[in-house]
Amino acid sequence: MLNKQLKMKIDFKSIKTPTYIYDLGLLRKTLELVKTESEAYGYHIHYALKANNESRILELISGNGFGADCVSGNEIREAIRTGFDANEIAFAGVGKTDEEINLALDTEIFSFNCESLPEIEVINELAGKKNKIAPIALRINPNVDANTHKYITTGLEENKFGIDLWDIEMVLNSMDAMKNVRLSGLHFHIGSQITDLDTFKNLCNRINQIQQSFYARQIIVDHINVGGGLGINYHQPDEEPIPDFKSYFKIFHDFLELRPKQKLHFELGRSIVGQMGALLSKVIFVKKAGVKKFLIIDAAMTELIRPALYQAYHKIENLSSNGGSTEKYDVVGPVCESADIFAKSVTLPESKRGDFILIRSAGAYGQVMSSNYNMRDNAQVVFTE
């Protein structure tokens, strides 16, 4: 499906590969659905800038009234520059620097998602110097398995993120003496690329238990933030270009027990932008090595590191082929690393030098994680409607 659309929309001869292609039409449809399904329950959505921070994309998302989820001072600055309201910015991250904390205090963001007692102590100290009271949400490690890749699991006791359940009492007791922080929320995020919705049901049940322990201390926070994590269909992107947000939000409505007047917040990234992006490349050489055939393309792990870092799957297509016989190829990049492989034994139409190769579902954690290793140029960016 996308092959035909791209051939109609793009003049390939004018494009210098590798190039990221972003389908703003699909992004608009995705945002419309997220907005409709979340507003049915009064939920609040923060877009995670770490997934994709292209200015035009951020402006489109902020223009739809979404908040922002930031994990650095520069992301806070970029969120504000591209139209997000400061009072809709949640600031997460295990290692916020003093400079970043001061920026967030001066900006008067919605919430600091705090991951340790030392972090809360520093925020309290810096806020005191400014005669401010910082709103904080405790990021609690619920010890819920996200059943995803170990590098993108964040909610287990072995992970670096969040405050462990047995430390909550100690943190709350310490906060009693702090005058410049205010407990405004509880924050949870158990991982990314979660496709089994029962995982979120488990999260809801655990949050209900944790909320009860806070209620026993006569603490009811203003908001619960359940993070993000909803996955996309990497294997069949045309069959599911937009995730099932209806079922996703309904899980929380059915199983999460909010207290009166509590607001529920989400931090969505990949599920919003993942399918709207693709990486276009061109075949440099077809190399034969014994029984193997290598398709050496001009995109590399410097443009899309997910396959090398996570052994992640991305559907690969030959846009130049009109069918015919097929071959199995190892699709690799030109960077001087053995890990610079997009996929092994991929069945593609018989390919040749100069063919255009499309790597699908690259809208999230693609361009933002790119590098100039081997002194490579940055990938070009093209937008389509």
N, C-alpha and C positions, 0 to 999 in steps of 0.2 A: 504493500500500500504506500509506504513512505517513499519507495523508489520512484514511483510514478509522480508523486507530488513534488519531490525534489527536482526531477527532470523538467517539470513544467515551471517551477518557481526560480530555478537557479541556472545561470549561465556558467557551466563548469569551466569553460575556457578562460574565464576572467578570474577564477579563484586560484590563489596560491595556497597549496596544501602544506602542512596540515591546517585544517580550519574547523572551528567549532560552529555548528549550525544550530540556532535556537529558534524554535517554532513558537512565536508569540501568540498565535491563534490558539494552540493547544494550552498554553499557559493561562490565557484568559478563560477558557472553558473550565480548566482545573480550579482556578480561583473562584469562579462563579459557583461551582459545586461545593467547594469547601465552605464558602460563605453561607450558602443556602442551608447545608446540613448542620453546620455548627450553630448558626443563629436560631435554628429550630429549638435548641436547648439553652440558648443564652450563653454559649461557650465563647471564650476569648482565645484568639489565635495569634501567636507570635511566630513570625517566619525566622528560621535559623539561617543567618547570613553565611555561616560556614559552609553551607551546601553550594551556594553560588552567589557571588557578590558583584556580578556585572551590573553597572549602574542602570542601564535601561530596564533590566529585570527587576531590580530593587524599586525603581520608580513606579513600575506597573503594580507591584505587590503593595507598596505603601499607599498607592492611589486607591486601592480597594479597601482601605481602612484597617489593614492588619497591623499588629504590633511587631516588634523585633526581638529576636533572641540573639544576644551578642556574647562572644567569648574573648574579646580583647578591646582595648581602648580604641584602636583604629576602626574596629567594627562599629563601635558606638558612634564615632565621628561620621563614618560613612552612612550609617542608618539615618542620622539626623540630616546629613547633606542630601540624601535622596528622598526625604519627605516623611520619614517615620516620626511620630510624636515621642518626645523624650519620656513622657509619663506612660508610654506603652513599651518601654525597653526593659527586658529582663537581662541581667548581666550574670553569666555563669562562668565557670572555669575554676580549676583547683589552685591556680597560681596567679591570682590578681596582684599586680605590682602596686606600689604606693601611688605612682603616677596615674595608673588606670583607675584606682579607687577614688582619687581626688577628682579626676575628670568626671566620673559617674556621680559623685556627690555634687559637683558644681552644676552638672547637667540636670540633676534631680530626676533620676530615672525611676521607673516603677518599682524595681526590686533588685537587690543583690541576692543571687542564689548562692548561699554560703556552704562550703564543704568541709570546714574544720573549725575547731575552737580558736586556734591561732589566727585564722582569717577574720573571725568575728571580732577578736580582740583588737586587731589592727584597724578594722573599719570603725570600731567604737572610738579608738584613739584619734584617728584622722577626722572623723565627724565631729568630735569634741572640739578640735582646734578651729573648726568652722562654725561652731555653735549650731550644728545641724543634727537631726535625728535620722539615721539611715534605716529605711525599710528593708528587712532581710527575710528571706525564706530559707529555712533549713533544708539543704539537700540531704535527704535520708537515703541510705543504702538499704533497700527493702529485702535484699537477698532473694530476688526473683530471677530465675534463669530466663534469658531472652531467647534461648535456643537459636543463636545466630553465631557468626564467626567470632572467635575469641578476641580479636582485636577491636571489635565493635560491640562487645558486651560490656556494660557499665554498671550493672546492678547487683553484682555478686560480692561477697565479702572479700574475695581475692583482688578485686579491682581497686584502683587508686581513687575512685570517685566517691563522694558522699560521706556522711556520718553514719557509723555503724549503729545498729539498734541499741546495743548495750551501752553506748556512750551518750545517748540522748539525755538521760537524767543528769549526767555531769555537765553537759553543755547548758541545759536549762538552768541549773543551779548557778553556774558561772554567769549567765546572762542577767540574773536577778540583780547583780551589782553594777551592771552597765547602764549608763544613763543616756547614751547617744546611739543606741540601736533599738529598733522596735520589731518584734516578731510579727510579721504580716502574713507569712505563708509557709507551706510545706511543699518541697519540690522533690520530684522523683523522675528519674530517666534511666531505664533499664537496658537500653541498647538500641541498635539501628538495624534496618532491613528485617523487621519482624513481619512474617506473613501469616503466622498462626494467631488468629484473634483471641484464642483461649489464653494466650500469654498475657494479654491485657486484662482479661477477666481475673487471672491470678493476681495481677498488680492491684486491681480494685479491691479484692478481698484483703490483701495485705494492708493497703492504705486504710481500710475500714478498721482493722485491728489497731493500727498505729494511732488513728484519730481517737479511738476509744481511750487509749492510754493518755493522750493529751487532755481529753475531756475530763478524765479522772483528776487531773491537776487543775481543772477549771480553766483550760486554755482552748479557745476556739479561734483559729486563725481566719483572716479575711479571705484567703484564697488557697486553693490546692492547684499545684502545677504538675501535670503528669508527663511533661516532656513531650517527646515525639516517638520516633521509632518505626512508624508504619512503613512497610516495604513496598517495592514496586515489582512488576513482573519483567524481569530481565530476559527470560527465555522467550516470551511471547508478547513483545511490546505492542504490536498492532492489535492483538486481541484484548489487551487491557491497558490502553493508553492513560487512563485515569484510575487510581486505586478506588477501592470500595469504601469511600468515606462515610456513606450512609450506615453501613454495618459497624464501622469503626467507632463513630460517635455514639451509636446506640448501645454498644457494649458498656460505655461509661455511664450512660443514662440508666441502664438497667441494673448495673452492679455496684456502682460507686455511691456510697451513702454520704451525701453532702449535708453539712449542718445548715440550719436556716441562715439565709443571706450570704452563704459562702459562694464564691465564684470559682469556676473551673477554667484553668488555662492550659493551653497546649503549645508546644514548640515544634512545629512541623518544618521539615526542610526537604529531604529527598522526595517525599511523597508529592510535593508540590512541583518541583522542578526537574526531577529525574528523567522523566520520559520526554520532556520537550527539547532535550539536547542530544546531539549526535556529533561524533568526530569524523570528519571527512579526510581521507588520506588517499595517496596514490601509490601504486606499485612501482618500486624502483627496479627491482630485479626479481626474477623467478630462479631460484637456485636449487639444483638437484644434488643430493648427497646420499648415495646409495639408493635405498628404497624410499627415502624421504624427499619431500619437496617443501622448500621454504618460500613463502611469499614475504619478501622484504619490502616493507612499506615505509613511507616517509614520516609517519607518526611514530611516537616512541613512548616509553614509560615516562618521559619528561612531560608529555601532554596528558597522559592518562595512566596513572600509577596503580590504579586499583587491581588490575590483574597480577602485577608483580608483588604488591603489598599484601593483598588479601586472597590471592588466587581466585579473584572474582570473575564471574562469567558475564560477557557482553556479546550479544548477537552480532555477527559480522556478515555483511552482505557485499556482493560485487555489483555496483551500480552500472557498470559498463557492459555487462553480459546480457544477452537476449535469450539465454537458455543454452541447450546443447549438452555436451558431455560434462561430467564433473570430475574433480580430483580432490584428494585430501591434502591439505597444506598445514604446516605450522606457520601461523601468521606472526611475524616478528618485526621489531623495529631496528633502527640502525645504531642505537646507542651501544657503547662498548661495555655491556653487562649481560651476563647469561640470563638474568632475570627479565630482560627486555623482550618478553613474549606476551602477546595478547591472547593466544589460544593455540592449542596443539590439535592436530588431526581434524581440522575443520573441513567439512565438505562444502566446496564452492564450485560454481561453474569454472571451467578451465580458464585460468587467468593469465594475463600477459602484462609486460611492462607498459605502464601508462594507464592501466585500468584504475577506476575510482573505487575505493573501498570505504564502506560506511560502517562505523562502530556505533551501535545503538545504545540508548539509555545512558547517555553520558552527561546529562544535564546537572547531575549532583556529584560533588566530590571528583570532578574531572579537572576543569580549568583552574579551580581554586587551589588544587594541589600540584599544579605544574611547576616545573623548575627550568633553569637554564643550564643544567648539567651538560657537559661536553660543549658548552658555549652555544647551545642551540637557541634559535630565535623563538619568541613566543608565538603560539598558534594565532592565526587570524580569527576573527569573529564575524559571522554573518547572521542577520536576523531575517526570518521569513514570517509571513502572515498566513 
